[in-house]
């Protein structure tokens, strides 16, 4: 494998890491929603600003509220996990071709 192929694998690892960090942000925000945190807390505001666009995107296409339980975080996490698998596959194929 060439140096460029190794660079592509490292780039894929970087993207995978960023997606995994976002998955943890979604998990933390979902867990915090169960305890009804202070909306003026800066951490809660940050988590809300980061996750609301993804939640709204999913809610536009899928009905995610079932008996008061919002399944948007679950849909997002599953989608991001599938994205990680496809991203790793794509970057490994590109790296082998280089």
Residue pairs with C-beta under 8 A, 6 or more apart in sequence:
1 95
1 96
1 98
2 98
4 98
5 94
5 95
5 96
5 97
5 98
6 95
8 91
8 94
8 95
8 98
9 91
9 92
9 95
11 91
12 87
12 88
12 90
12 91
12 92
12 95
15 87
15 91
16 84
16 87
16 88
19 80
19 83
19 84
19 87
20 84
22 50
22 80
23 77
23 80
23 81
25 47
25 50
25 51
26 51
26 54
26 73
26 76
26 77
26 80
27 73
27 77
28 47
29 47
29 48
29 50
29 51
29 73
30 73
32 44
32 47
33 70
37 44
38 44
39 45
39 48
51 73
54 72
54 76
55 70
55 72
55 73
55 76
58 64
58 72
58 75
58 76
58 79
59 65
59 72
62 72
62 75
64 70
64 71
64 72
64 75
65 71
